[in-house]
């Protein structure tokens, strides 16, 4: 049975449309409470959100639905997604809910659920919630209703947790770091963590007004951060997305360091300190990074794009490190989900350990040229399996040999087929990407 509302990362969409409405959130809160009630006993759910204006009304709606089903609700206010996962565990809550659309603009919003263990909900639980959504809301007797309380020290608890993920004697003194919080959920977290560890911090993107989240800033738009690092003569920069689960960094020369290279550096650090059995990347992870990780004597496996699939593969293989080029890095020996602040601390610890700057720390990685083209699928769902498209793909792969690869995959959110070609020869990669994309476009329009 397929899911109607839940995608690979919760429920997301445009505010006021589809499932992203007040009445749906009311029913969603009630439905989630009903599913938890099947296990018996009084239940507790924690709710956090990013800084979007629409978060206020969705928080109230979810709270009302949960309370109507008899659930106790802990409200944390603006908190990063990984903070909700962590605090759900430490409060021994039955679930955690994040109201966020991650790296999207303020026009969008969404809902993510975490289990009691701090992991994304399994498919079967999401299906149970969807089944309850079709039922009429029944409010419990007044003496059986849940109640709400505020967790006033949520930010402080999470700050201390982040600091605990690096050795107690970690000292970032002497480092000048520019931090871009995307006017999102890390605005009151990341600068404090780094300052308390001794770094000189220049903060930007820390003035949320409800509508400026991710606007020309953060991990998806690091250009201003790159410029600021150079202007301030800083050692490096760190950019988070709106809900704080992604990290992109900038070295002292203003170069963008993506999640692939950061993943390699953390793997190298783990290999020399605590050991690293293997790393999980995605189908989009740069081939040069895979080769560099294997050269460390560390295993490497690929998962489908999406942190849920990365975590599933990590748990299957018992690997403790995984991530995506977008900067979603999971250090399972520290936390249960992608965490931008924790990942930044691991990178900084690695640089301190190797006694080099960020640029030098990743200089041994030979990144392969990679071209990604988006082709309108015109509503056709099986373009990647078309015989003509497969023939074009096979021809491109034969030209690349073992020095590159071709990947076609349909977008999970848009009517697009993403054509990615990667290899050592940049000109050949560009040529083959255009050739394959042209064939896909021709078949789509046929």
C-alpha positions as CSV (number, residue, x, y, z in Angstrom):
1,X,0.0,0.0,0.0
2,X,1.5,3.3,-1.1
3,X,1.5,6.5,1.1
4,X,-0.7,9.4,0.1
5,X,0.9,12.2,2.1
6,X,4.2,11.2,3.5
7,X,7.2,11.4,1.2
8,X,10.8,10.5,1.8
9,X,11.2,13.2,4.4
10,X,7.8,13.7,6.0
11,X,5.1,15.9,4.5
12,X,6.0,19.1,2.6
13,X,4.3,21.6,0.3
14,X,3.1,25.2,-0.2
15,X,1.5,26.8,2.8
16,X,-2.3,26.8,2.4
17,X,-2.3,24.1,-0.3
18,X,-2.8,20.4,-0.2
19,X,-1.8,18.9,3.2
20,X,-0.1,22.1,4.4
21,X,-3.3,23.6,5.9
22,X,-4.5,24.3,9.4
23,X,-7.4,21.8,9.2
24,X,-5.1,19.0,7.9
25,X,-2.5,19.7,10.7
26,X,-5.3,19.4,13.3
27,X,-6.3,16.0,11.9
28,X,-2.7,15.0,11.5
29,X,-2.0,15.7,15.2
30,X,-5.1,13.8,16.2
31,X,-4.3,10.8,13.9
32,X,-0.7,10.6,15.2
33,X,-2.1,10.6,18.8
34,X,-4.6,7.8,17.9
35,X,-1.8,5.6,16.5
36,X,0.3,6.1,19.6
37,X,-2.8,5.4,21.9
38,X,-2.9,1.9,20.4
39,X,0.1,1.0,22.5
40,X,-1.7,2.1,25.7
41,X,-0.6,4.5,28.5
42,X,-0.2,8.3,28.6
43,X,1.8,9.5,25.6
44,X,4.2,12.5,25.2
45,X,5.2,14.2,22.0
46,X,7.7,17.1,21.6
47,X,7.2,19.8,18.9
48,X,9.9,22.0,17.5
49,X,9.9,24.3,14.5
50,X,12.1,26.5,12.4
51,X,11.5,30.3,12.0
52,X,8.8,30.4,9.4
53,X,5.8,32.6,10.1
54,X,3.5,29.8,9.3
55,X,5.0,27.6,12.0
56,X,3.0,29.4,14.7
57,X,-0.4,28.3,13.3
58,X,0.7,24.8,12.4
59,X,2.2,24.4,15.9
60,X,-1.1,25.3,17.5
61,X,-3.1,23.1,15.1
62,X,-0.9,20.0,15.8
63,X,-1.0,20.7,19.5
64,X,-4.8,20.9,19.5
65,X,-5.1,17.6,17.6
66,X,-2.7,15.8,19.9
67,X,-4.3,17.0,23.0
68,X,-7.7,16.0,21.7
69,X,-6.4,12.4,21.4
70,X,-5.0,12.5,25.0
71,X,-1.3,13.2,24.3
72,X,0.9,15.4,26.4
73,X,2.7,18.0,24.3
74,X,6.1,19.6,25.0
75,X,6.7,22.8,23.0
76,X,10.3,23.9,22.3
77,X,9.8,26.8,19.9
78,X,12.5,27.3,17.2
79,X,14.9,24.4,17.3
80,X,17.0,22.6,14.7
81,X,15.6,19.3,13.4
82,X,18.4,17.3,15.0
83,X,17.8,19.0,18.4
84,X,14.2,17.6,18.3
85,X,15.5,14.1,17.6
86,X,18.0,14.4,20.5
87,X,15.5,15.9,23.0
88,X,12.9,13.3,22.0
89,X,15.3,10.6,23.3
90,X,16.4,12.5,26.4
91,X,12.9,13.3,27.5
92,X,11.8,9.7,26.8
93,X,9.0,11.0,24.7
94,X,7.1,8.7,22.4
95,X,7.6,10.9,19.3
96,X,9.1,14.2,18.1
97,X,7.6,16.5,15.5
98,X,9.5,19.2,13.5
99,X,7.6,21.9,11.6
100,X,9.9,22.8,8.8
101,X,10.5,22.8,5.1
102,X,14.3,22.5,5.6
103,X,16.1,24.5,2.8
104,X,13.0,25.8,1.1
105,X,11.7,29.4,1.2
106,X,9.1,30.7,3.6
107,X,6.3,29.9,1.2
108,X,6.6,26.2,2.0
109,X,6.4,24.3,5.2
110,X,6.3,20.7,6.3
111,X,6.2,18.1,9.0
112,X,8.8,15.5,10.1
113,X,8.2,12.9,12.7
114,X,10.8,11.1,14.9
115,X,10.3,7.9,16.8
116,X,11.1,7.6,20.5
117,X,14.6,6.5,19.5
118,X,15.2,9.7,17.5
119,X,14.9,8.0,14.0
120,X,12.5,8.8,11.2
121,X,9.3,6.9,11.5
122,X,9.1,3.6,9.7
123,X,6.8,3.3,6.7
124,X,4.3,1.1,8.5
125,X,3.7,3.7,11.2
126,X,3.3,6.5,8.6
127,X,0.7,4.3,6.8
128,X,-1.2,3.8,10.1
129,X,-1.3,7.6,10.6
130,X,-2.6,8.1,7.1
131,X,-5.3,5.5,7.7
132,X,-6.5,7.4,10.8
133,X,-6.6,10.7,8.8
134,X,-9.7,9.4,7.0
135,X,-11.6,9.0,10.3
136,X,-13.7,11.7,11.9
137,X,-12.0,13.4,14.9
138,X,-13.3,12.2,18.2
139,X,-12.3,14.3,21.2
140,X,-11.7,12.4,24.4
141,X,-13.6,13.1,27.6
142,X,-12.3,16.3,29.3
143,X,-10.6,14.4,32.1
144,X,-8.6,12.3,29.5
145,X,-7.3,15.2,27.4
146,X,-3.6,15.8,27.1
147,X,-1.9,19.0,28.2
148,X,0.9,21.2,26.9
149,X,4.0,22.5,28.6
150,X,7.0,24.6,27.4
151,X,10.6,23.3,27.6
152,X,12.3,26.5,28.5
153,X,15.8,25.1,28.6
154,X,15.7,23.2,25.3
155,X,18.3,25.4,23.6
156,X,20.7,25.1,26.5
157,X,20.3,21.3,26.7
158,X,21.1,21.0,23.0
159,X,24.1,23.4,23.1
160,X,25.7,21.2,25.8
161,X,24.9,18.1,23.8
162,X,26.6,19.5,20.7
163,X,29.7,20.4,22.7
164,X,29.8,16.8,24.2
165,X,30.2,15.3,20.7
166,X,33.9,16.4,20.7
167,X,36.6,15.7,23.3
168,X,36.2,17.6,26.5
169,X,39.6,19.4,26.0
170,X,38.6,20.7,22.5
171,X,39.7,24.3,22.2
172,X,38.9,26.3,19.1
173,X,40.8,29.3,20.4
174,X,42.6,31.2,17.6
175,X,40.1,30.2,14.9
176,X,38.1,33.0,13.2
177,X,34.9,31.5,11.9
178,X,32.0,33.1,9.9
179,X,28.8,31.3,10.6
180,X,25.7,31.6,8.3
181,X,22.5,30.4,10.0
182,X,20.2,31.1,7.1
183,X,17.9,33.1,9.4
184,X,16.7,29.6,10.5
185,X,16.6,27.3,13.5
186,X,20.3,27.4,14.3
187,X,20.4,31.2,14.7
188,X,20.5,31.0,18.6
189,X,22.5,27.7,18.7
190,X,25.5,27.5,16.3
191,X,27.2,30.8,17.2
192,X,26.9,30.0,21.0
193,X,28.3,26.5,20.5
194,X,31.4,27.7,18.7
195,X,32.0,30.7,21.0
196,X,31.8,28.5,24.1
197,X,34.5,26.3,22.5
198,X,36.7,29.3,22.2
199,X,36.3,30.4,18.5
200,X,36.0,34.0,17.4
201,X,32.6,33.9,15.6
202,X,31.2,36.4,13.0
203,X,27.5,35.5,12.8
204,X,25.3,36.2,9.8
205,X,21.8,35.0,8.9
206,X,20.8,35.3,12.6
207,X,17.9,37.8,12.3
208,X,14.9,35.8,11.4
209,X,11.7,37.7,10.7
210,X,9.5,34.8,9.6
211,X,9.9,35.2,5.9
212,X,13.7,35.6,5.3
213,X,14.6,32.0,6.0
214,X,17.0,30.6,3.4
215,X,16.7,33.8,1.4
216,X,20.0,34.2,-0.5
217,X,21.9,32.6,2.4
218,X,22.6,29.4,4.2
219,X,23.9,26.1,2.8
220,X,21.9,26.4,-0.5
221,X,23.3,29.9,-1.3
222,X,26.8,30.2,0.2
223,X,28.0,33.0,-2.0
224,X,27.6,35.7,0.6
225,X,29.4,33.5,3.1
226,X,32.3,33.0,0.7
227,X,32.6,36.7,0.2
228,X,32.4,37.4,4.0
229,X,35.1,34.9,4.8
230,X,37.5,36.7,2.4
231,X,36.5,40.2,3.7
232,X,37.0,39.2,7.3
233,X,40.2,37.2,6.6
234,X,38.6,34.4,8.5
235,X,40.0,30.9,8.7
236,X,36.8,29.3,7.4
237,X,33.0,29.6,7.2
238,X,30.1,27.3,8.0
239,X,26.6,27.5,6.5
240,X,23.5,25.7,7.7
241,X,20.1,25.3,6.2
242,X,16.8,26.5,7.6
243,X,16.3,23.5,10.0
244,X,20.0,22.9,10.8
245,X,20.4,19.4,9.5
246,X,22.8,20.4,6.6
247,X,26.3,21.8,6.5
248,X,28.3,23.4,3.7
249,X,31.7,24.9,4.6
250,X,34.0,27.5,3.0
251,X,37.8,27.4,3.4
252,X,40.0,30.4,4.1
253,X,40.4,31.1,0.4
254,X,36.7,31.3,-0.2
255,X,36.3,27.9,-1.8
256,X,33.1,26.0,-1.2
257,X,33.5,22.6,0.5
258,X,30.5,20.4,-0.1
259,X,29.1,17.5,1.9
260,X,31.1,14.9,-0.1
261,X,34.5,16.4,0.9
262,X,33.4,17.0,4.5
263,X,32.3,13.3,4.6
264,X,35.8,12.3,3.4
265,X,37.5,14.4,6.0
266,X,35.4,13.0,8.9
267,X,36.1,9.5,7.6
268,X,39.8,10.2,7.6
269,X,39.6,11.6,11.1
270,X,37.6,8.6,12.4
271,X,40.0,6.2,10.7
272,X,43.0,7.6,12.6
273,X,41.3,8.1,15.9
274,X,38.4,5.8,16.7
275,X,38.2,3.6,13.6
276,X,35.9,3.7,10.6
277,X,34.5,0.5,9.1
278,X,32.7,2.2,6.2
279,X,30.9,5.2,4.8
280,X,27.5,5.4,3.0
281,X,27.1,7.9,0.3
282,X,24.4,8.3,-2.3
283,X,24.0,7.7,-6.0
284,X,25.1,11.3,-6.4
285,X,28.3,11.1,-4.3
286,X,31.3,12.2,-6.4
287,X,33.3,9.3,-7.7
288,X,36.5,11.0,-6.7
289,X,35.3,11.0,-3.1
290,X,34.5,7.3,-3.2
291,X,38.0,6.6,-4.5
292,X,39.6,8.7,-1.8
293,X,37.6,7.0,0.9
294,X,38.6,3.6,-0.4
295,X,42.2,4.7,-0.5
296,X,42.0,5.2,3.2
297,X,41.2,1.5,3.6
298,X,37.6,2.4,4.5
299,X,34.6,0.6,2.9
300,X,32.1,2.6,0.8
301,X,28.5,1.9,-0.2
302,X,25.9,3.9,-2.1
303,X,22.2,4.5,-1.1
304,X,19.4,6.2,-2.9
305,X,19.3,10.0,-2.5
306,X,17.7,11.0,0.8
307,X,18.9,10.9,4.4
308,X,16.3,8.2,5.2
309,X,17.9,5.8,2.7
310,X,21.4,6.7,3.8
311,X,20.5,5.9,7.4
312,X,18.8,2.6,6.4
313,X,21.9,1.5,4.5
314,X,24.2,2.6,7.4
315,X,22.1,0.5,9.9
316,X,22.1,-2.5,7.4
317,X,25.9,-2.4,7.1
318,X,26.6,-1.3,10.6
319,X,28.5,1.8,9.3
320,X,28.6,4.8,11.6
321,X,29.1,7.5,8.9
322,X,27.1,8.6,5.9
323,X,25.9,11.6,4.0
324,X,25.0,13.5,0.9
325,X,26.8,16.1,-1.2
326,X,24.1,18.6,-0.1
327,X,25.7,18.6,3.3
328,X,23.4,16.2,5.1
329,X,25.9,14.2,7.2
330,X,25.0,11.5,9.7
331,X,27.5,10.7,12.4
332,X,25.7,7.7,13.9
333,X,28.3,7.4,16.7
334,X,27.2,10.8,17.9
335,X,23.5,11.2,16.8
336,X,20.6,9.6,15.0
337,X,20.1,12.0,12.1
338,X,21.8,14.6,10.0
339,X,23.1,17.4,12.3
340,X,24.8,20.5,10.8
341,X,26.3,21.8,14.1
342,X,27.6,18.4,15.2
343,X,29.1,17.8,11.7
344,X,30.8,21.2,11.8
345,X,32.4,20.3,15.1
346,X,33.7,17.0,13.7
347,X,35.3,18.8,10.8
348,X,36.9,21.4,13.1
349,X,38.2,18.6,15.4
350,X,39.7,16.9,12.3
351,X,41.5,20.1,11.3
352,X,42.8,20.5,14.8
353,X,43.9,16.9,14.9
354,X,45.8,17.1,11.6
355,X,47.0,20.6,12.4
356,X,46.0,22.0,9.0
357,X,43.5,24.4,7.6
358,X,40.3,23.2,5.9
359,X,41.7,23.7,2.4
360,X,44.7,21.5,3.1
361,X,42.7,18.9,5.0
362,X,40.7,18.0,1.9
363,X,43.4,18.7,-0.7
364,X,44.1,15.1,-1.4
365,X,40.5,14.5,-2.7
366,X,40.5,14.6,-6.5
367,X,36.9,15.6,-7.4
368,X,35.7,14.3,-10.8
369,X,34.0,16.9,-13.0
370,X,30.3,16.3,-12.7
371,X,27.5,17.7,-14.9
372,X,23.8,17.5,-13.8
373,X,21.1,18.4,-16.3
374,X,17.3,18.4,-15.6
375,X,15.0,17.3,-18.4
376,X,11.2,17.9,-18.4
377,X,9.6,14.4,-18.3
378,X,6.3,15.7,-19.6
379,X,4.5,13.5,-17.2
380,X,6.1,10.3,-18.4
381,X,7.1,8.1,-15.4
382,X,9.2,5.4,-17.1
383,X,11.6,7.4,-19.2
384,X,14.7,6.0,-17.5
385,X,13.6,2.5,-18.6
386,X,12.9,3.4,-22.2
387,X,15.0,1.3,-24.6
388,X,16.3,4.3,-26.6
389,X,17.3,6.1,-23.4
390,X,19.0,3.1,-22.1
391,X,20.9,2.6,-25.3
392,X,22.2,6.3,-25.2
393,X,23.2,5.7,-21.5
394,X,25.1,2.5,-22.4
395,X,26.9,4.3,-25.2
396,X,28.0,7.1,-22.9
397,X,29.1,4.6,-20.2
398,X,31.2,2.7,-22.8
399,X,33.0,5.9,-23.8
400,X,33.8,6.7,-20.1
401,X,34.9,3.2,-19.3
402,X,36.1,2.8,-15.7
403,X,36.9,6.6,-15.5
404,X,33.4,7.8,-15.1
405,X,29.7,6.9,-14.8
406,X,26.2,7.9,-16.0
407,X,23.2,8.2,-13.7
408,X,19.6,8.8,-14.7
409,X,16.9,9.2,-12.0
410,X,13.5,10.7,-11.9
411,X,13.0,13.6,-9.4
412,X,10.8,12.7,-6.4
413,X,9.3,16.2,-6.2
414,X,9.2,17.6,-9.8
415,X,8.3,16.3,-13.3
416,X,12.0,16.0,-14.2
417,X,14.6,13.4,-15.1
418,X,18.0,14.2,-13.7
419,X,20.8,13.3,-16.0
420,X,24.2,13.1,-14.3
421,X,27.5,12.3,-16.0
422,X,30.8,12.2,-14.1
423,X,34.3,11.5,-15.2
424,X,38.0,12.6,-15.4
425,X,37.7,14.4,-18.7
426,X,35.6,17.5,-18.2
427,X,34.9,18.2,-21.9
428,X,33.9,14.6,-22.5
429,X,31.6,14.7,-19.5
430,X,29.9,17.9,-20.7
431,X,29.5,16.4,-24.2
432,X,28.0,13.1,-23.0
433,X,25.6,14.8,-20.6
434,X,24.2,16.9,-23.4
435,X,23.9,13.9,-25.7
436,X,22.0,11.7,-23.1
437,X,19.8,14.7,-22.1
438,X,18.9,15.3,-25.7
439,X,17.8,11.7,-26.1
440,X,15.7,11.9,-22.9
441,X,14.1,15.1,-24.1
442,X,13.4,13.6,-27.5
443,X,11.7,10.5,-26.0
444,X,9.8,12.6,-23.5
445,X,8.3,14.7,-26.3
446,X,7.6,11.8,-28.7
